[in-house]
Amino acid sequence: QLQASGGGLVQAGGSLRLTCAASGGTLRSYVVGWFRQIPGKEREFVASVARNGINRDYAESARGRFTISRDNAKNTVYLQMNSLEPEDTAVYYCAAAWRAHSNVVLTFIESYNNWGQGAEVTVSS
């Protein structure tokens, strides 16, 4: 079971760190991704990290401002978000998908079959 936390209200230009924690199992064998959804819009990809913690991919909107990382010993994945903009306001979800290869990243929502509850992020202008 996945649980996202760390959301909140922040001013434009500020930072937040989201945490995705797994309970009842280990994330070590899973690719983990972050997605976000604005009410009335489709859920969109933000970032993904491979099992090895080295291979990563980002949406263009997140590249250079967000950093995804993982601590397999703590069964946790993080999304550090800097230089936040009002357009980043959304509910953020973490998701996981088992993959045999350690260097795989996944950017398509259909690739993930384990989802946590979202964390709401609001960026004020």
N, CA, C and O atoms as a GROMACS GRO file, in nm:
protein
  500
    1GLN      N    1   0.083  -0.118   0.000
    1GLN     CA    2   0.000   0.000   0.000
    1GLN      C    3   0.088   0.125   0.000
    1GLN      O    4   0.184   0.134   0.076
    2LEU      N    5   0.053   0.219  -0.086
    2LEU     CA    6   0.132   0.340  -0.099
    2LEU      C    7   0.060   0.458  -0.035
    2LEU      O    8  -0.062   0.468  -0.041
    3GLN      N    9   0.136   0.545   0.024
    3GLN     CA   10   0.078   0.665   0.085
    3GLN      C   11   0.165   0.784   0.053
    3GLN      O   12   0.284   0.786   0.085
    4ALA      N   13   0.106   0.885  -0.012
    4ALA     CA   14   0.177   1.009  -0.041
    4ALA      C   15   0.150   1.110   0.069
    4ALA      O   16   0.039   1.122   0.119
    5SER      N   17   0.253   1.183   0.105
    5SER     CA   18   0.240   1.287   0.207
    5SER      C   19   0.335   1.401   0.174
    5SER      O   20   0.419   1.391   0.085
    6GLY      N   21   0.319   1.511   0.247
    6GLY     CA   22   0.408   1.625   0.230
    6GLY      C   23   0.348   1.740   0.152
    6GLY      O   24   0.413   1.842   0.131
    7GLY      N   25   0.224   1.723   0.108
    7GLY     CA   26   0.161   1.832   0.035
    7GLY      C   27   0.128   1.948   0.127
    7GLY      O   28   0.140   1.939   0.249
    8GLY      N   29   0.085   2.058   0.066
    8GLY     CA   30   0.049   2.174   0.146
    8GLY      C   31   0.037   2.298   0.060
    8GLY      O   32   0.032   2.292  -0.063
    9LEU      N   33   0.031   2.411   0.128
    9LEU     CA   34   0.019   2.541   0.061
    9LEU      C   35   0.154   2.610   0.065
    9LEU      O   36   0.217   2.618   0.171
   10VAL      N   37   0.198   2.659  -0.049
   10VAL     CA   38   0.327   2.725  -0.058
   10VAL      C   39   0.316   2.842  -0.156
   10VAL      O   40   0.235   2.838  -0.249
   11GLN      N   41   0.395   2.943  -0.135
   11GLN     CA   42   0.396   3.056  -0.228
   11GLN      C   43   0.478   3.023  -0.352
   11GLN      O   44   0.568   2.938  -0.348
   12ALA      N   45   0.447   3.090  -0.459
   12ALA     CA   46   0.523   3.072  -0.582
   12ALA      C   47   0.672   3.097  -0.556
   12ALA      O   48   0.709   3.192  -0.487
   13GLY      N   49   0.754   3.010  -0.612
   13GLY     CA   50   0.898   3.018  -0.588
   13GLY      C   51   0.945   2.932  -0.473
   13GLY      O   52   1.065   2.912  -0.454
   14GLY      N   53   0.852   2.882  -0.396
   14GLY     CA   54   0.886   2.799  -0.280
   14GLY      C   55   0.911   2.654  -0.316
   14GLY      O   56   0.911   2.616  -0.433
   15SER      N   57   0.930   2.573  -0.212
   15SER     CA   58   0.964   2.432  -0.230
   15SER      C   59   0.878   2.344  -0.141
   15SER      O   60   0.833   2.386  -0.034
   16LEU      N   61   0.858   2.224  -0.186
   16LEU     CA   62   0.794   2.120  -0.106
   16LEU      C   63   0.862   1.988  -0.138
   16LEU      O   64   0.915   1.969  -0.248
   17ARG      N   65   0.860   1.897  -0.041
   17ARG     CA   66   0.907   1.762  -0.068
   17ARG      C   67   0.796   1.664  -0.038
   17ARG      O   68   0.746   1.655   0.074
   18LEU      N   69   0.758   1.590  -0.140
   18LEU     CA   70   0.657   1.487  -0.124
   18LEU      C   71   0.725   1.355  -0.093
   18LEU      O   72   0.835   1.326  -0.141
   19THR      N   73   0.659   1.275  -0.011
   19THR     CA   74   0.710   1.145   0.027
   19THR      C   75   0.608   1.038  -0.011
   19THR      O   76   0.488   1.054   0.012
   20CYS      N   77   0.656   0.930  -0.068
   20CYS     CA   78   0.573   0.814  -0.099
   20CYS      C   79   0.627   0.698  -0.017
   20CYS      O   80   0.738   0.651  -0.041
   21ALA      N   81   0.548   0.652   0.077
   21ALA     CA   82   0.589   0.544   0.164
   21ALA      C   83   0.507   0.419   0.135
   21ALA      O   84   0.387   0.426   0.109
   22ALA      N   85   0.575   0.305   0.142
   22ALA     CA   86   0.507   0.178   0.119
   22ALA      C   87   0.493   0.102   0.250
   22ALA      O   88   0.585   0.099   0.331
   23SER      N   89   0.378   0.043   0.267
   23SER     CA   90   0.357  -0.040   0.385
   23SER      C   91   0.306  -0.176   0.340
   23SER      O   92   0.238  -0.188   0.238
   24GLY      N   93   0.340  -0.278   0.415
   24GLY     CA   94   0.296  -0.411   0.382
   24GLY      C   95   0.373  -0.475   0.268
   24GLY      O   96   0.331  -0.578   0.215
   25GLY      N   97   0.484  -0.416   0.231
   25GLY     CA   98   0.563  -0.471   0.123
   25GLY      C   99   0.685  -0.385   0.100
   25GLY      O  100   0.705  -0.285   0.168
   26THR      N  101   0.766  -0.423   0.003
   26THR     CA  102   0.887  -0.348  -0.027
   26THR      C  103   0.879  -0.283  -0.163
   26THR      O  104   0.825  -0.341  -0.257
   27LEU      N  105   0.933  -0.162  -0.175
   27LEU     CA  106   0.939  -0.092  -0.304
   27LEU      C  107   1.063  -0.129  -0.384
   27LEU      O  108   1.080  -0.086  -0.497
   28ARG      N  109   1.150  -0.209  -0.324
   28ARG     CA  110   1.280  -0.237  -0.385
   28ARG      C  111   1.268  -0.292  -0.526
   28ARG      O  112   1.352  -0.265  -0.611
   29SER      N  113   1.164  -0.370  -0.552
   29SER     CA  114   1.150  -0.434  -0.683
   29SER      C  115   1.056  -0.358  -0.776
   29SER      O  116   1.013  -0.412  -0.878
   30TYR      N  117   1.024  -0.234  -0.742
   30TYR     CA  118   0.925  -0.159  -0.816
   30TYR      C  119   0.982  -0.030  -0.875
   30TYR      O  120   1.060   0.041  -0.811
   31VAL      N  121   0.941  -0.001  -0.997
   31VAL     CA  122   0.958   0.132  -1.053
   31VAL      C  123   0.853   0.221  -0.985
   31VAL      O  124   0.739   0.179  -0.965
   32VAL      N  125   0.890   0.341  -0.951
   32VAL     CA  126   0.797   0.432  -0.885
   32VAL      C  127   0.785   0.561  -0.965
   32VAL      O  128   0.884   0.615  -1.014
   33GLY      N  129   0.665   0.607  -0.977
   33GLY     CA  130   0.640   0.730  -1.050
   33GLY      C  131   0.553   0.825  -0.971
   33GLY      O  132   0.478   0.786  -0.881
   34TRP      N  133   0.564   0.950  -1.005
   34TRP     CA  134   0.476   1.054  -0.952
   34TRP      C  135   0.391   1.109  -1.067
   34TRP      O  136   0.441   1.133  -1.177
   35PHE      N  137   0.264   1.126  -1.038
   35PHE     CA  138   0.170   1.184  -1.133
   35PHE      C  139   0.095   1.295  -1.062
   35PHE      O  140   0.096   1.303  -0.939
   36ARG      N  141   0.029   1.380  -1.139
   36ARG     CA  142  -0.053   1.483  -1.076
   36ARG      C  143  -0.181   1.503  -1.157
   36ARG      O  144  -0.188   1.474  -1.276
   37GLN      N  145  -0.280   1.553  -1.087
   37GLN     CA  146  -0.410   1.572  -1.151
   37GLN      C  147  -0.474   1.701  -1.102
   37GLN      O  148  -0.487   1.725  -0.982
   38ILE      N  149  -0.513   1.782  -1.198
   38ILE     CA  150  -0.589   1.903  -1.171
   38ILE      C  151  -0.736   1.868  -1.190
   38ILE      O  152  -0.769   1.797  -1.285
   39PRO      N  153  -0.824   1.914  -1.103
   39PRO     CA  154  -0.967   1.882  -1.119
   39PRO      C  155  -1.016   1.912  -1.259
   39PRO      O  156  -0.994   2.020  -1.312
   40GLY      N  157  -1.084   1.814  -1.319
   40GLY     CA  158  -1.138   1.832  -1.453
   40GLY      C  159  -1.041   1.796  -1.563
   40GLY      O  160  -1.076   1.800  -1.681
   41LYS      N  161  -0.919   1.761  -1.526
   41LYS     CA  162  -0.819   1.725  -1.626
   41LYS      C  163  -0.768   1.583  -1.602
   41LYS      O  164  -0.789   1.526  -1.496
   42GLU      N  165  -0.702   1.529  -1.702
   42GLU     CA  166  -0.648   1.395  -1.690
   42GLU      C  167  -0.524   1.396  -1.602
   42GLU      O  168  -0.453   1.495  -1.591
   43ARG      N  169  -0.502   1.281  -1.539
   43ARG     CA  170  -0.381   1.265  -1.460
   43ARG      C  171  -0.261   1.263  -1.554
   43ARG      O  172  -0.264   1.200  -1.659
   44GLU      N  173  -0.154   1.334  -1.513
   44GLU     CA  174  -0.038   1.345  -1.601
   44GLU      C  175   0.090   1.303  -1.531
   44GLU      O  176   0.104   1.315  -1.409
   45PHE      N  177   0.182   1.254  -1.610
   45PHE     CA  178   0.311   1.208  -1.560
   45PHE      C  179   0.396   1.326  -1.514
   45PHE      O  180   0.396   1.432  -1.575
   46VAL      N  181   0.467   1.304  -1.402
   46VAL     CA  182   0.559   1.405  -1.351
   46VAL      C  183   0.702   1.353  -1.351
   46VAL      O  184   0.792   1.416  -1.407
   47ALA      N  185   0.724   1.237  -1.290
   47ALA     CA  186   0.859   1.185  -1.278
   47ALA      C  187   0.855   1.035  -1.249
   47ALA      O  188   0.757   0.982  -1.196
   48SER      N  189   0.963   0.968  -1.284
   48SER     CA  190   0.975   0.824  -1.257
   48SER      C  191   1.119   0.792  -1.220
   48SER      O  192   1.213   0.852  -1.271
   49VAL      N  193   1.134   0.696  -1.129
   49VAL     CA  194   1.267   0.651  -1.090
   49VAL      C  195   1.273   0.499  -1.099
   49VAL      O  196   1.181   0.429  -1.056
   50ALA      N  197   1.383   0.451  -1.156
   50ALA     CA  198   1.402   0.307  -1.170
   50ALA      C  199   1.436   0.242  -1.036
   50ALA      O  200   1.463   0.311  -0.938
   51ARG      N  201   1.434   0.112  -1.035
   51ARG     CA  202   1.468   0.037  -0.913
   51ARG      C  203   1.607   0.073  -0.863
   51ARG      O  204   1.631   0.076  -0.742
   52ASN      N  205   1.699   0.098  -0.955
   52ASN     CA  206   1.838   0.125  -0.915
   52ASN      C  207   1.857   0.265  -0.857
   52ASN      O  208   1.965   0.296  -0.806
   53GLY      N  209   1.755   0.350  -0.865
   53GLY     CA  210   1.767   0.484  -0.812
   53GLY      C  211   1.850   0.577  -0.898
   53GLY      O  212   1.865   0.695  -0.866
   54ILE      N  213   1.904   0.527  -1.006
   54ILE     CA  214   1.993   0.606  -1.092
   54ILE      C  215   1.918   0.658  -1.215
   54ILE      O  216   1.926   0.776  -1.246
   55ASN      N  217   1.848   0.570  -1.283
   55ASN     CA  218   1.774   0.609  -1.402
   55ASN      C  219   1.646   0.681  -1.361
   55ASN      O  220   1.568   0.632  -1.279
   56ARG      N  221   1.627   0.799  -1.422
   56ARG     CA  222   1.511   0.880  -1.389
   56ARG      C  223   1.459   0.946  -1.516
   56ARG      O  224   1.532   0.961  -1.614
   57ASP      N  225   1.335   0.984  -1.514
   57ASP     CA  226   1.278   1.060  -1.625
   57ASP      C  227   1.178   1.160  -1.569
   57ASP      O  228   1.117   1.138  -1.465
   58TYR      N  229   1.164   1.270  -1.642
   58TYR     CA  230   1.078   1.378  -1.596
   58TYR      C  231   0.991   1.430  -1.709
   58TYR      O  232   1.029   1.426  -1.826
   59ALA      N  233   0.875   1.478  -1.673
   59ALA     CA  234   0.797   1.556  -1.768
   59ALA      C  235   0.871   1.686  -1.795
   59ALA      O  236   0.947   1.734  -1.711
   60GLU      N  237   0.849   1.741  -1.911
   60GLU     CA  238   0.917   1.866  -1.946
   60GLU      C  239   0.887   1.975  -1.846
   60GLU      O  240   0.974   2.058  -1.817
   61SER      N  241   0.767   1.977  -1.793
   61SER     CA  242   0.727   2.081  -1.697
   61SER      C  243   0.801   2.068  -1.564
   61SER      O  244   0.810   2.164  -1.488
   62ALA      N  245   0.853   1.949  -1.537
   62ALA     CA  246   0.920   1.924  -1.410
   62ALA      C  247   1.072   1.926  -1.420
   62ALA      O  248   1.142   1.945  -1.321
   63ARG      N  249   1.121   1.908  -1.539
   63ARG     CA  250   1.266   1.897  -1.559
   63ARG      C  251   1.336   2.025  -1.514
   63ARG      O  252   1.296   2.135  -1.551
   64GLY      N  253   1.439   2.008  -1.434
   64GLY     CA  254   1.517   2.122  -1.386
   64GLY      C  255   1.465   2.182  -1.256
   64GLY      O  256   1.536   2.257  -1.190
   65ARG      N  257   1.341   2.149  -1.220
   65ARG     CA  258   1.284   2.203  -1.096
   65ARG      C  259   1.253   2.093  -0.994
   65ARG      O  260   1.262   2.115  -0.873
   66PHE      N  261   1.217   1.975  -1.043
   66PHE     CA  262   1.179   1.866  -0.954
   66PHE      C  263   1.288   1.759  -0.957
   66PHE      O  264   1.355   1.740  -1.059
   67THR      N  265   1.304   1.690  -0.847
   67THR     CA  266   1.399   1.579  -0.839
   67THR      C  267   1.331   1.461  -0.771
   67THR      O  268   1.279   1.474  -0.660
   68ILE      N  269   1.331   1.348  -0.840
   68ILE     CA  270   1.278   1.225  -0.780
   68ILE      C  271   1.395   1.143  -0.728
   68ILE      O  272   1.499   1.134  -0.793
   69SER      N  273   1.377   1.083  -0.612
   69SER     CA  274   1.483   1.001  -0.555
   69SER      C  275   1.418   0.892  -0.471
   69SER      O  276   1.299   0.897  -0.439
   70ARG      N  277   1.498   0.793  -0.435
   70ARG     CA  278   1.444   0.684  -0.355
   70ARG      C  279   1.544   0.638  -0.252
   70ARG      O  280   1.665   0.649  -0.271
   71ASP      N  281   1.491   0.586  -0.143
   71ASP     CA  282   1.572   0.526  -0.038
   71ASP      C  283   1.512   0.388  -0.015
   71ASP      O  284   1.415   0.372   0.059
   72ASN      N  285   1.571   0.290  -0.079
   72ASN     CA  286   1.514   0.155  -0.069
   72ASN      C  287   1.520   0.099   0.072
   72ASN      O  288   1.437   0.018   0.112
   73ALA      N  289   1.620   0.142   0.147
   73ALA     CA  290   1.630   0.094   0.285
   73ALA      C  291   1.513   0.143   0.369
   73ALA      O  292   1.471   0.077   0.464
   74LYS      N  293   1.461   0.260   0.334
   74LYS     CA  294   1.347   0.318   0.407
   74LYS      C  295   1.215   0.292   0.336
   74LYS      O  296   1.109   0.334   0.382
   75ASN      N  297   1.222   0.220   0.223
   75ASN     CA  298   1.100   0.188   0.150
   75ASN      C  299   1.022   0.314   0.109
   75ASN      O  300   0.900   0.319   0.118
   76THR      N  301   1.098   0.415   0.064
   76THR     CA  302   1.041   0.547   0.042
   76THR      C  303   1.094   0.608  -0.086
   76THR      O  304   1.210   0.589  -0.123
   77VAL      N  305   1.007   0.683  -0.154
   77VAL     CA  306   1.045   0.761  -0.271
   77VAL      C  307   1.006   0.905  -0.246
   77VAL      O  308   0.902   0.933  -0.186
   78TYR      N  309   1.090   0.996  -0.291
   78TYR     CA  310   1.067   1.139  -0.266
   78TYR      C  311   1.051   1.214  -0.398
   78TYR      O  312   1.101   1.173  -0.503
   79LEU      N  313   0.981   1.324  -0.390
   79LEU     CA  314   0.975   1.419  -0.500
   79LEU      C  315   1.003   1.557  -0.443
   79LEU      O  316   0.918   1.618  -0.378
   80GLN      N  317   1.124   1.605  -0.467
   80GLN     CA  318   1.162   1.739  -0.424
   80GLN      C  319   1.119   1.838  -0.531
   80GLN      O  320   1.162   1.828  -0.646
   81MET      N  321   1.036   1.932  -0.494
   81MET     CA  322   0.984   2.029  -0.590
   81MET      C  323   1.031   2.168  -0.551
   81MET      O  324   0.998   2.219  -0.444
   82ASN      N  325   1.109   2.229  -0.640
   82ASN     CA  326   1.161   2.364  -0.618
   82ASN      C  327   1.104   2.459  -0.721
   82ASN      O  328   1.048   2.418  -0.823
   83SER      N  329   1.117   2.588  -0.693
   83SER     CA  330   1.070   2.691  -0.786
   83SER      C  331   0.926   2.664  -0.828
   83SER      O  332   0.892   2.669  -0.946
   84LEU      N  333   0.842   2.637  -0.731
   84LEU     CA  334   0.704   2.602  -0.761
   84LEU      C  335   0.628   2.718  -0.822
   84LEU      O  336   0.650   2.835  -0.789
   85GLU      N  337   0.538   2.683  -0.912
   85GLU     CA  338   0.457   2.782  -0.982
   85GLU      C  339   0.310   2.752  -0.957
   85GLU      O  340   0.275   2.638  -0.927
   86PRO      N  341   0.223   2.851  -0.970
   86PRO     CA  342   0.079   2.824  -0.952
   86PRO      C  343   0.030   2.711  -1.041
   86PRO      O  344  -0.064   2.639  -1.005
   87GLU      N  345   0.091   2.695  -1.157
   87GLU     CA  346   0.051   2.588  -1.249
   87GLU      C  347   0.083   2.448  -1.196
   87GLU      O  348   0.036   2.349  -1.251
   88ASP      N  349   0.161   2.440  -1.090
   88ASP     CA  350   0.192   2.311  -1.028
   88ASP      C  351   0.085   2.269  -0.928
   88ASP      O  352   0.092   2.159  -0.874
   89THR      N  353  -0.011   2.354  -0.905
   89THR     CA  354  -0.120   2.320  -0.813
   89THR      C  355  -0.197   2.200  -0.865
   89THR      O  356  -0.249   2.202  -0.977
   90ALA      N  357  -0.205   2.095  -0.783
   90ALA     CA  358  -0.268   1.970  -0.825
   90ALA      C  359  -0.268   1.874  -0.707
   90ALA      O  360  -0.208   1.901  -0.602
   91VAL      N  361  -0.334   1.761  -0.726
   91VAL     CA  362  -0.320   1.649  -0.634
   91VAL      C  363  -0.213   1.558  -0.693
   91VAL      O  364  -0.222   1.517  -0.809
   92TYR      N  365  -0.114   1.526  -0.613
   92TYR     CA  366  -0.002   1.445  -0.658
   92TYR      C  367  -0.017   1.303  -0.606
   92TYR      O  368  -0.048   1.281  -0.489
   93TYR      N  369   0.005   1.207  -0.696
   93TYR     CA  370  -0.008   1.066  -0.664
   93TYR      C  371   0.123   0.994  -0.691
   93TYR      O  372   0.193   1.024  -0.788
   94CYS      N  373   0.156   0.899  -0.604
   94CYS     CA  374   0.267   0.810  -0.636
   94CYS      C  375   0.210   0.676  -0.679
   94CYS      O  376   0.101   0.635  -0.638
   95ALA      N  377   0.285   0.608  -0.763
   95ALA     CA  378   0.242   0.480  -0.816
   95ALA      C  379   0.363   0.390  -0.832
   95ALA      O  380   0.476   0.438  -0.844
   96ALA      N  381   0.340   0.260  -0.833
   96ALA     CA  382   0.448   0.163  -0.843
   96ALA      C  383   0.411   0.053  -0.941
   96ALA      O  384   0.294   0.018  -0.957
   97ALA      N  385   0.515   0.000  -1.005
   97ALA     CA  386   0.496  -0.111  -1.098
   97ALA      C  387   0.616  -0.204  -1.087
   97ALA      O  388   0.731  -0.158  -1.090
   98TRP      N  389   0.591  -0.332  -1.075
   98TRP     CA  390   0.702  -0.428  -1.065
   98TRP      C  391   0.769  -0.444  -1.200
   98TRP      O  392   0.702  -0.457  -1.303
   99ARG      N  393   0.900  -0.443  -1.200
   99ARG     CA  394   0.976  -0.468  -1.320
   99ARG      C  395   1.100  -0.550  -1.281
   99ARG      O  396   1.161  -0.527  -1.177
  100ALA      N  397   1.134  -0.646  -1.368
  100ALA     CA  398   1.249  -0.733  -1.340
  100ALA      C  399   1.381  -0.658  -1.358
  100ALA      O  400   1.478  -0.683  -1.285
  101HIS      N  401   1.385  -0.566  -1.453
  101HIS     CA  402   1.510  -0.496  -1.482
  101HIS      C  403   1.523  -0.372  -1.394
  101HIS      O  404   1.426  -0.299  -1.372
  102SER      N  405   1.641  -0.349  -1.344
  102SER     CA  406   1.661  -0.243  -1.245
  102SER      C  407   1.676  -0.105  -1.304
  102SER      O  408   1.674  -0.007  -1.230
  103ASN      N  409   1.691  -0.093  -1.436
  103ASN     CA  410   1.715   0.038  -1.495
  103ASN      C  411   1.594   0.094  -1.571
  103ASN      O  412   1.606   0.193  -1.643
  104VAL      N  413   1.480   0.031  -1.556
  104VAL     CA  414   1.360   0.071  -1.629
  104VAL      C  415   1.290   0.188  -1.560
  104VAL      O  416   1.270   0.188  -1.438
  105VAL      N  417   1.253   0.288  -1.640
  105VAL     CA  418   1.165   0.394  -1.592
  105VAL      C  419   1.037   0.388  -1.675
  105VAL      O  420   1.039   0.343  -1.789
  106LEU      N  421   0.928   0.431  -1.618
  106LEU     CA  422   0.797   0.422  -1.683
  106LEU      C  423   0.729   0.558  -1.679
  106LEU      O  424   0.721   0.622  -1.574
  107THR      N  425   0.681   0.601  -1.796
  107THR     CA  426   0.620   0.734  -1.804
  107THR      C  427   0.471   0.729  -1.834
  107THR      O  428   0.402   0.831  -1.826
  108PHE      N  429   0.421   0.611  -1.870
  108PHE     CA  430   0.280   0.601  -1.905
  108PHE      C  431   0.198   0.556  -1.786
  108PHE      O  432   0.236   0.463  -1.714
  109ILE      N  433   0.086   0.622  -1.766
  109ILE     CA  434   0.001   0.592  -1.652
  109ILE      C  435  -0.047   0.448  -1.655
  109ILE      O  436  -0.067   0.386  -1.550
  110GLU      N  437  -0.066   0.394  -1.774
  110GLU     CA  438  -0.118   0.257  -1.786
  110GLU      C  439  -0.016   0.152  -1.739
  110GLU      O  440  -0.053   0.037  -1.715
  111SER      N  441   0.108   0.191  -1.725
  111SER     CA  442   0.212   0.097  -1.682
  111SER      C  443   0.206   0.065  -1.534
  111SER      O  444   0.263  -0.034  -1.488
  112TYR      N  445   0.138   0.150  -1.460
  112TYR     CA  446   0.137   0.136  -1.314
  112TYR      C  447   0.008   0.069  -1.265
  112TYR      O  448  -0.101   0.099  -1.313
  113ASN      N  449   0.023  -0.021  -1.169
  113ASN     CA  450  -0.094  -0.090  -1.118
  113ASN      C  451  -0.110  -0.079  -0.966
  113ASN      O  452  -0.199  -0.140  -0.908
  114ASN      N  453  -0.024  -0.002  -0.904
  114ASN     CA  454  -0.035   0.022  -0.760
  114ASN      C  455  -0.035   0.172  -0.737
  114ASN      O  456   0.060   0.241  -0.774
  115TRP      N  457  -0.140   0.221  -0.678
  115TRP     CA  458  -0.155   0.365  -0.660
  115TRP      C  459  -0.183   0.398  -0.514
  115TRP      O  460  -0.253   0.326  -0.444
  116GLY      N  461  -0.127   0.509  -0.472
  116GLY     CA  462  -0.155   0.558  -0.338
  116GLY      C  463  -0.257   0.670  -0.343
  116GLY      O  464  -0.293   0.719  -0.450
  117GLN      N  465  -0.304   0.711  -0.226
  117GLN     CA  466  -0.389   0.828  -0.218
  117GLN      C  467  -0.305   0.952  -0.243
  117GLN      O  468  -0.184   0.952  -0.219
  118GLY      N  469  -0.367   1.055  -0.291
  118GLY     CA  470  -0.295   1.173  -0.332
  118GLY      C  471  -0.258   1.268  -0.220
  118GLY      O  472  -0.312   1.261  -0.110
  119ALA      N  473  -0.166   1.355  -0.252
  119ALA     CA  474  -0.126   1.464  -0.163
  119ALA      C  475  -0.154   1.595  -0.236
  119ALA      O  476  -0.107   1.616  -0.348
  120GLU      N  477  -0.228   1.682  -0.173
  120GLU     CA  478  -0.269   1.806  -0.238
  120GLU      C  479  -0.161   1.912  -0.225
  120GLU      O  480  -0.110   1.939  -0.116
  121VAL      N  481  -0.127   1.972  -0.338
  121VAL     CA  482  -0.028   2.079  -0.342
  121VAL      C  483  -0.095   2.204  -0.399
  121VAL      O  484  -0.154   2.200  -0.507
  122THR      N  485  -0.085   2.312  -0.326
  122THR     CA  486  -0.142   2.439  -0.370
  122THR      C  487  -0.033   2.544  -0.371
  122THR      O  488   0.031   2.569  -0.269
  123VAL      N  489  -0.012   2.606  -0.486
  123VAL     CA  490   0.090   2.709  -0.499
  123VAL      C  491   0.020   2.842  -0.525
  123VAL      O  492  -0.049   2.859  -0.626
  124SER      N  493   0.037   2.936  -0.434
  124SER     CA  494  -0.028   3.066  -0.448
  124SER      C  495   0.064   3.165  -0.519
  124SER      O  496   0.186   3.158  -0.507
  125SER      N  497   0.003   3.255  -0.592
  125SER     CA  498   0.083   3.353  -0.667
  125SER      C  499   0.110   3.477  -0.586
  125SER      O  500   0.176   3.570  -0.633
   0.00000   0.00000   0.00000
